[in-house]
Amino acid sequence: MSLRYRLEHYFEFKALETNWRTEILAGFTTFMTMAYIVFVNPAVLHETGMPLAAVTAATCLSAAAGSLLMGGFARYPIALAPGMGLNAYFTYVVVKGMGVPWQAALGAVFLSGIAFFLLTLLGVRQLIISAIPYELYSAVAAGVGLFIALIGFRNSGIIVSSASTTVTLGNLRAPGTALAVFGLLLIASLLAWRVRAAMVIGILATAAIGLATGVAKWAPQPYGLRDLSATAGKLDLGATLRFGFLEIVFVFLFIDLFDNIGTLLAVGKKAGLFDHAHQIPRVNRILLSDATATVVGSLTGTSTVVSYIESAAGVAAGGRSGVTAIVTGLLFVVALFVAPLVGAIPDAATAPALIVVGSLMMTVVRDIDWQDPEIAIPAFLTMLAIPLTFSIANGLAFGFTAYTVLKIARGKFREVNWLVYVLTALFIARFAYLAQGG
């Protein structure tokens, strides 16, 4: 039996109806849509005083480790990297807002990772996933699709903020925005012609035009793997415990938990990875991979590592197996040594891909029973709350709460899983806490 055959059997190529070419292209697509993290995450964490080059190396290493583990161990096409939102919480709330040293904040990330690991071993996270009403799976996937599209519209400049209307149409004649519109039309046209490599070709062609016309700039900076020593192993657990970071660890835990569950549901639904009982095969491996990646991230010197919604781009390109995530992870390894080249891919090139992926993820709305208010209203709230609050966790919270309240109102409270009641109570408590903080 050849090595190639054994690998195809391990990754279930036949059952998933995939092949090496498709998986590799999907891995490239996922990487390109999330490559911005190599520079955005260090820029955010650098404001805490953490050395920029060190955080760049830590970002690449943690993303590589998480993606390789998810692909090889869990066998899912889901890539991981330090999470946007959680890095902002780490920087602006914990370090700058509360005056906590970044070393102690890294300790809090480490503790949240260990907590994830223990909760997985105890089966708590699996119970939470199994308690989510499967009727909401499609709503989460569609909501994440809208979320991804909104990010694409924002990054491209097609949609901009407005004081009077919240958002409005941007300047389509601006060079970067015009380039993004071109990229959007190019990718859409290639997809219409059924070109399997449409995403990769569109991103690379748009990036090349951007560099050639001067719309995108390439400014390489000195950088080496040895720079990692400035943050690796610098977490200070003693300081973390002295500060009594229960609230901070809980926030890292809560947001990461439900963002990851939402990403998992969305990508799994779109890729058709659920079984007939609406269960997620190998869910333990998925959650252990995520927890391990967060621990690795804290040890190398970055904030919480999460599953990335941009993984949906790889799934839209045909990725179905763990090979997609492995390819993405290997590209993050390469990024360790050629980070400036990764930075040459402008938002104008990746934003169109995110918009198209968002449109492709909307196909799941057909699975929602829009005639049944008990399902339709929670699903609608979930779909809208995810992009409008810029949080998958908030979308789940709205959907959970509405689902539970409507079941009680209809006298069907016995149909609701006991854990759903517990989670609903936690979501309501969280809303109350956030309102008090506002």
C-alpha positions as CSV (number, residue, x, y, z in Angstrom):
1,M,0.0,0.0,0.0
2,S,1.6,3.3,-1.1
3,L,2.0,6.3,1.1
4,R,-0.3,8.4,-1.1
5,Y,-3.0,5.8,-0.8
6,R,-2.7,5.6,3.0
7,L,-2.9,9.4,3.2
8,E,-5.9,9.6,1.0
9,H,-7.6,6.9,3.1
10,Y,-6.7,8.7,6.4
11,F,-8.1,12.0,5.1
12,E,-11.1,10.3,3.6
13,F,-10.7,11.7,0.1
14,K,-13.1,9.2,-1.4
15,A,-15.9,9.8,1.1
16,L,-15.5,13.6,0.9
17,E,-15.2,13.5,-2.9
18,T,-12.0,15.5,-3.0
19,N,-8.5,15.3,-4.4
20,W,-5.0,16.6,-3.8
21,R,-5.3,19.5,-6.3
22,T,-8.5,20.7,-4.8
23,E,-7.2,20.5,-1.3
24,I,-4.0,22.3,-2.0
25,L,-5.7,25.1,-3.9
26,A,-8.2,25.4,-1.0
27,G,-5.3,25.7,1.5
28,F,-3.7,28.5,-0.6
29,T,-7.1,30.2,-0.7
30,T,-7.6,30.1,3.0
31,F,-4.1,31.3,3.7
32,M,-4.4,34.3,1.3
33,T,-7.7,35.4,2.8
34,M,-6.2,35.4,6.4
35,A,-2.6,36.3,5.6
36,Y,-3.3,39.8,6.9
37,I,-3.1,38.5,10.4
38,V,0.7,38.2,10.0
39,F,0.9,42.0,10.1
40,V,-2.3,43.1,11.8
41,N,-1.9,41.1,14.9
42,P,1.6,42.3,15.6
43,A,0.6,45.9,14.9
44,V,-2.2,45.6,17.6
45,L,-0.1,43.8,20.2
46,H,2.9,46.0,19.6
47,E,0.9,48.8,21.3
48,T,1.3,46.9,24.6
49,G,5.1,47.3,24.3
50,M,5.7,43.8,22.9
51,P,8.5,43.7,20.3
52,L,7.0,43.8,16.8
53,A,9.3,41.3,15.2
54,A,8.8,38.9,18.1
55,V,5.0,39.0,17.9
56,T,5.2,38.6,14.1
57,A,7.2,35.3,14.6
58,A,4.8,34.2,17.4
59,T,1.8,34.9,15.1
60,C,3.2,32.8,12.3
61,L,4.3,30.0,14.7
62,S,1.0,29.8,16.6
63,A,-1.1,29.9,13.3
64,A,1.1,27.2,11.8
65,A,0.9,24.9,14.9
66,G,-2.8,25.3,15.3
67,S,-3.6,24.8,11.6
68,L,-1.3,21.8,11.3
69,L,-2.8,20.2,14.4
70,M,-6.3,20.8,13.2
71,G,-5.6,19.4,9.8
72,G,-3.5,16.4,10.8
73,F,-5.0,15.4,14.1
74,A,-8.7,16.6,13.8
75,R,-8.7,16.3,10.0
76,Y,-10.9,19.4,9.3
77,P,-10.3,22.2,6.8
78,I,-10.3,24.8,9.5
79,A,-7.3,27.1,10.0
80,L,-6.4,28.8,13.2
81,A,-4.5,32.0,14.1
82,P,-4.5,34.7,16.8
83,G,-8.0,36.1,16.9
84,M,-9.0,39.6,16.0
85,G,-11.1,41.1,18.7
86,L,-9.4,39.1,21.4
87,N,-6.1,40.7,20.5
88,A,-7.8,44.1,20.8
89,Y,-9.3,43.1,24.2
90,F,-5.8,41.9,25.2
91,T,-4.2,45.3,24.2
92,Y,-6.7,48.0,24.8
93,V,-8.7,46.7,27.8
94,V,-6.3,44.4,29.7
95,V,-2.9,46.0,29.1
96,K,-3.6,49.7,28.3
97,G,-6.9,50.0,30.1
98,M,-6.2,48.1,33.3
99,G,-2.4,48.8,33.3
100,V,-1.5,45.1,33.4
101,P,1.9,44.1,32.1
102,W,1.8,42.1,28.8
103,Q,3.7,39.3,30.4
104,A,0.9,38.9,33.0
105,A,-1.8,39.2,30.3
106,L,0.0,36.3,28.4
107,G,-0.4,34.3,31.6
108,A,-4.1,34.9,31.5
109,V,-4.2,33.6,27.9
110,F,-2.2,30.5,29.0
111,L,-4.7,29.8,31.8
112,S,-7.7,30.2,29.5
113,G,-6.0,27.7,27.1
114,I,-5.5,25.2,30.0
115,A,-9.1,25.7,31.0
116,F,-10.2,24.9,27.4
117,F,-8.1,21.8,27.5
118,L,-9.6,20.6,30.8
119,L,-13.2,21.5,29.8
120,T,-12.7,19.4,26.7
121,L,-11.3,16.4,28.6
122,L,-14.2,16.7,31.0
123,G,-16.7,16.8,28.0
124,V,-18.1,20.2,28.9
125,R,-17.4,21.8,25.5
126,Q,-18.8,18.8,23.7
127,L,-22.0,19.0,25.8
128,I,-22.4,22.7,24.8
129,I,-22.0,21.9,21.1
130,S,-24.4,19.0,21.3
131,A,-26.9,21.3,23.1
132,I,-27.1,23.9,20.4
133,P,-30.4,23.3,18.5
134,Y,-29.5,22.0,15.1
135,E,-32.2,24.3,13.6
136,L,-29.8,27.2,14.3
137,Y,-26.8,25.6,12.5
138,S,-27.8,27.0,9.2
139,A,-28.5,30.4,10.7
140,V,-25.0,30.5,12.2
141,A,-23.5,29.6,8.9
142,A,-25.5,32.3,7.0
143,G,-24.7,34.8,9.7
144,V,-21.0,34.1,9.4
145,G,-21.4,34.5,5.7
146,L,-22.9,37.9,6.1
147,F,-20.1,38.7,8.7
148,I,-17.4,37.7,6.2
149,A,-19.0,39.7,3.4
150,L,-19.3,42.8,5.7
151,I,-15.5,42.5,6.5
152,G,-14.8,42.3,2.8
153,F,-16.9,45.3,2.0
154,R,-15.3,47.3,4.8
155,N,-11.7,46.3,4.0
156,S,-12.3,47.2,0.3
157,G,-13.7,50.6,1.1
158,I,-16.9,49.8,-0.7
159,I,-18.8,50.4,2.6
160,V,-17.5,53.0,5.0
161,S,-18.8,54.3,8.4
162,S,-21.2,57.2,8.5
163,A,-22.2,59.4,11.5
164,S,-25.8,59.8,10.2
165,T,-26.6,56.4,8.7
166,T,-24.0,54.1,10.5
167,V,-22.7,52.9,7.1
168,T,-22.8,54.2,3.6
169,L,-21.3,53.7,0.2
170,G,-17.6,54.5,-0.1
171,N,-15.7,56.3,-2.8
172,L,-15.7,53.8,-5.7
173,R,-13.2,55.9,-7.6
174,A,-10.6,55.6,-4.9
175,P,-7.7,53.5,-6.3
176,G,-7.9,50.8,-3.6
177,T,-11.7,50.5,-3.8
178,A,-11.7,50.4,-7.6
179,L,-9.1,47.7,-7.5
180,A,-11.3,45.7,-5.1
181,V,-14.3,46.1,-7.4
182,F,-12.2,44.8,-10.3
183,G,-11.1,41.8,-8.1
184,L,-14.7,41.1,-7.1
185,L,-15.9,41.1,-10.8
186,L,-12.9,38.9,-11.8
187,I,-13.5,36.3,-9.1
188,A,-17.2,36.3,-9.8
189,S,-16.6,35.8,-13.5
190,L,-14.2,33.0,-13.0
191,L,-16.7,31.2,-10.7
192,A,-19.4,31.7,-13.3
193,W,-17.1,29.9,-15.7
194,R,-16.7,27.1,-13.1
195,V,-13.0,27.7,-12.7
196,R,-12.0,25.8,-9.6
197,A,-9.0,28.0,-8.8
198,A,-11.1,31.1,-9.1
199,M,-10.2,32.5,-5.7
200,V,-6.5,31.9,-6.0
201,I,-6.3,33.4,-9.5
202,G,-8.5,36.4,-8.5
203,I,-6.4,37.2,-5.4
204,L,-3.1,36.9,-7.2
205,A,-4.1,38.8,-10.3
206,T,-5.6,41.6,-8.2
207,A,-2.5,41.8,-6.0
208,A,-0.2,41.9,-9.0
209,I,-2.2,44.7,-10.6
210,G,-2.1,46.6,-7.3
211,L,1.6,46.3,-7.0
212,A,2.2,47.2,-10.6
213,T,0.1,50.3,-10.4
214,G,1.4,51.4,-7.0
215,V,-2.0,51.0,-5.3
216,A,-0.4,48.4,-3.0
217,K,3.0,49.1,-1.4
218,W,5.7,46.6,-0.4
219,A,7.9,47.8,2.4
220,P,10.1,44.9,3.7
221,Q,11.5,45.3,7.2
222,P,14.4,43.4,8.9
223,Y,13.0,40.3,10.5
224,G,14.4,36.9,11.7
225,L,13.2,33.8,13.5
226,R,15.6,34.6,16.4
227,D,13.5,37.7,17.2
228,L,11.0,35.3,18.7
229,S,13.2,35.1,21.9
230,A,11.9,38.5,23.0
231,T,8.4,37.1,23.8
232,A,8.8,33.3,23.9
233,G,8.4,31.9,27.4
234,K,8.0,35.5,28.8
235,L,4.5,34.9,30.3
236,D,4.4,35.7,34.0
237,L,1.9,33.3,35.8
238,G,2.9,34.7,39.2
239,A,1.8,38.2,38.2
240,T,-1.3,36.8,36.6
241,L,-2.4,35.1,39.8
242,R,-1.4,38.1,41.9
243,F,-3.7,40.3,39.8
244,G,-6.6,37.9,40.3
245,F,-7.5,37.7,36.6
246,L,-10.7,35.6,37.0
247,E,-12.8,38.1,34.9
248,I,-10.1,38.4,32.2
249,V,-9.6,34.7,31.9
250,F,-13.4,34.2,31.7
251,V,-13.7,36.8,28.9
252,F,-11.0,35.0,26.9
253,L,-12.7,31.7,27.6
254,F,-16.2,32.8,26.8
255,I,-15.6,34.7,23.6
256,D,-13.2,32.1,22.2
257,L,-15.5,29.2,23.1
258,F,-18.5,30.6,21.3
259,D,-16.7,32.1,18.4
260,N,-15.0,28.8,17.8
261,I,-18.3,26.9,18.1
262,G,-19.9,29.3,15.6
263,T,-17.0,29.0,13.1
264,L,-17.1,25.2,13.5
265,L,-20.9,25.1,12.8
266,A,-20.6,27.5,9.9
267,V,-17.7,25.8,8.1
268,G,-19.0,22.3,8.9
269,K,-22.4,23.1,7.6
270,K,-21.1,24.6,4.4
271,A,-18.7,21.7,3.8
272,G,-21.3,19.0,4.6
273,L,-19.2,17.6,7.5
274,F,-22.0,16.8,9.9
275,D,-23.4,13.2,10.1
276,H,-27.1,12.3,9.8
277,A,-27.6,12.8,13.5
278,H,-26.4,16.4,13.2
279,Q,-23.3,15.5,15.1
280,I,-19.7,16.6,14.4
281,P,-17.3,13.6,14.0
282,R,-14.1,13.8,15.9
283,V,-15.3,16.9,17.9
284,N,-12.9,16.0,20.7
285,R,-9.9,16.4,18.4
286,I,-11.2,19.7,17.1
287,L,-11.5,21.2,20.6
288,L,-8.2,19.7,21.8
289,S,-6.5,21.2,18.7
290,D,-8.0,24.6,19.5
291,A,-7.0,24.5,23.2
292,T,-3.5,23.4,22.4
293,A,-3.0,26.2,19.8
294,T,-4.0,28.8,22.4
295,V,-1.4,27.4,24.9
296,V,1.2,27.4,22.2
297,G,0.3,31.0,21.3
298,S,0.7,32.2,24.9
299,L,4.1,30.4,25.2
300,T,5.4,31.9,22.0
301,G,4.0,35.4,22.7
302,T,0.6,36.2,21.3
303,S,-3.0,36.5,22.3
304,T,-5.7,33.8,22.1
305,V,-5.6,31.5,19.0
306,V,-9.0,30.8,17.4
307,S,-10.6,29.1,14.4
308,Y,-10.8,31.5,11.5
309,I,-14.0,32.3,9.7
310,E,-11.8,32.8,6.6
311,S,-11.5,29.0,6.5
312,A,-14.8,29.2,4.7
313,A,-12.9,30.6,1.7
314,G,-11.0,27.4,1.4
315,V,-14.2,25.4,1.8
316,A,-15.8,27.5,-0.9
317,A,-12.8,26.6,-3.1
318,G,-13.6,22.9,-2.6
319,G,-11.6,22.1,0.6
320,R,-13.1,19.2,2.5
321,S,-10.4,17.5,4.4
322,G,-7.6,18.3,6.9
323,V,-5.2,18.7,4.0
324,T,-6.6,22.1,3.4
325,A,-5.7,23.2,6.9
326,I,-2.3,21.5,6.7
327,V,-1.4,23.4,3.5
328,T,-2.5,26.7,5.2
329,G,-0.3,25.8,8.2
330,L,2.7,25.0,6.0
331,L,2.3,28.4,4.3
332,F,2.4,30.1,7.8
333,V,5.7,28.2,8.4
334,V,7.0,29.8,5.1
335,A,5.6,33.1,6.2
336,L,8.0,32.9,9.2
337,F,10.9,33.5,6.8
338,V,9.2,35.6,4.1
339,A,6.8,37.7,6.1
340,P,7.4,40.8,4.0
341,L,6.2,39.0,0.9
342,V,3.0,38.0,2.6
343,G,2.5,41.7,3.4
344,A,2.5,42.5,-0.3
345,I,-1.0,41.0,-0.6
346,P,-3.3,44.1,-0.2
347,D,-6.8,44.3,1.3
348,A,-8.0,45.2,-2.1
349,A,-7.0,41.7,-3.3
350,T,-8.4,39.6,-0.4
351,A,-11.6,41.6,0.3
352,P,-13.3,40.6,-2.9
353,A,-12.7,36.9,-2.0
354,L,-14.4,37.4,1.4
355,I,-17.4,39.1,-0.3
356,V,-17.8,36.2,-2.7
357,V,-17.4,33.6,0.1
358,G,-20.1,35.4,2.0
359,S,-22.5,35.0,-1.0
360,L,-21.6,31.3,-1.3
361,M,-22.4,30.6,2.3
362,M,-25.9,32.0,2.0
363,T,-27.1,28.8,0.2
364,V,-27.7,27.2,3.6
365,V,-30.7,29.5,4.4
366,R,-32.9,27.1,2.3
367,D,-32.6,24.6,5.2
368,I,-34.3,27.0,7.6
369,D,-38.1,26.5,8.1
370,W,-39.1,30.1,7.6
371,Q,-42.8,29.2,8.0
372,D,-42.3,28.2,11.7
373,P,-41.8,31.3,13.9
374,E,-40.2,29.2,16.7
375,I,-37.3,28.5,14.3
376,A,-37.5,31.5,11.9
377,I,-37.2,34.3,14.5
378,P,-34.2,32.8,16.4
379,A,-32.6,32.0,13.1
380,F,-33.2,35.6,11.8
381,L,-31.8,37.2,15.0
382,T,-28.8,34.9,14.8
383,M,-28.1,35.8,11.2
384,L,-28.4,39.5,11.7
385,A,-26.7,39.9,15.1
386,I,-23.5,38.2,14.0
387,P,-22.6,40.9,11.4
388,L,-24.3,43.8,13.0
389,T,-22.6,43.3,16.4
390,F,-19.4,42.1,14.8
391,S,-19.4,39.0,17.0
392,I,-20.3,35.3,16.4
393,A,-20.8,34.9,20.2
394,N,-23.4,37.7,20.3
395,G,-25.3,36.0,17.4
396,L,-25.4,32.7,19.2
397,A,-26.5,34.5,22.4
398,F,-29.5,36.2,20.6
399,G,-30.4,32.9,18.9
400,F,-30.2,30.9,22.0
401,T,-32.2,33.3,24.1
402,A,-35.0,33.7,21.5
403,Y,-35.2,30.0,20.9
404,T,-35.5,29.2,24.6
405,V,-38.1,32.0,25.3
406,L,-40.3,31.0,22.3
407,K,-40.2,27.3,23.4
408,I,-41.3,28.3,26.9
409,A,-44.0,30.7,25.5
410,R,-45.4,27.8,23.5
411,G,-45.5,25.5,26.5
412,K,-42.8,23.3,24.9
413,F,-40.2,23.8,27.7
414,R,-39.7,20.1,28.0
415,E,-38.3,20.0,24.5
416,V,-35.4,22.2,25.5
417,N,-32.2,20.6,26.6
418,W,-31.3,21.4,30.2
419,L,-27.9,22.8,29.1
420,V,-29.7,25.2,26.7
421,Y,-31.4,26.7,29.8
422,V,-28.1,27.1,31.6
423,L,-26.4,28.7,28.5
424,T,-29.4,31.0,28.0
425,A,-29.1,32.1,31.6
426,L,-25.4,32.8,31.1
427,F,-26.1,34.7,27.9
428,I,-28.7,36.9,29.7
429,A,-26.3,37.5,32.5
430,R,-23.7,38.5,30.0
431,F,-26.0,41.0,28.3
432,A,-26.8,42.4,31.7
433,Y,-23.1,42.7,32.6
434,L,-22.3,44.4,29.3
435,A,-25.2,46.8,29.8
436,Q,-23.9,47.7,33.2
437,G,-20.4,48.2,31.9
438,G,-21.8,50.5,29.2
